[in-house]
């Protein structure tokens, strides 16, 4: 038996999450918030925490600084039962930080890259690929010194019969490329949200984007927030509405929790429709709690929701 079900590879940072905003801030004006927290951030780490909470054996490869935020990140990964032996602590760079401003309907993010930008292929303990069934990489566009080597990493994983998944994240340069199509050619599951998918494919309809992406990767799963998700595979589309009975309080990390739910079901051998249901369940549960990694669904919570078929 391999040591890990999933090995998460990618960015690590802390989150300063400010919640309860009635609207997003505007230049020259001040608004108030209900509360804040400083916690584990990063798309990849939130997904890893979600996978571990669902019961999968999960490890992490990434980089933090030798500072207070780096120690917070490491402590929280361990608390969430994510193995950290392959995380590099680099004394020359500060740990990254994301400020998440969250209202009931949406969120805005400001990220200081720090150690996120400095993770590169030579930092990765590639021997760990022999000890996992799957690898997941989040925030493709943020990882400036790793993203060019992701095709090489994924090709190596496939040679070892390890499956792969990728999340895009936002590209504030509006380039929407940086070699992502090369990475997609060796990606089994790709997880963009609606806006990212439309930008990457230069299409105007989510359905067209999903089909276009799935022509290159194995399965393209486009997250639609409160509208659920649509997946493209081999020229066919599968749609799944979300669970509407939940009142959102904080959307931080909801897409990453969706990824965890989908991957859990995928690695359990479930069909594509059911994978979407698990993704939607984990995303829906996440938005009812504050924080990202701290709001991930348990397997019992997710399975109860899927079984109830509340769509």
Order of alpha helices (4+ residues) and beta strands (2+ residues): beta-beta-beta-alpha-beta-beta-alpha-beta-beta-beta-beta-alpha-beta-alpha-beta-alpha-beta-alpha-alpha-beta-beta-beta-alpha-alpha-alpha
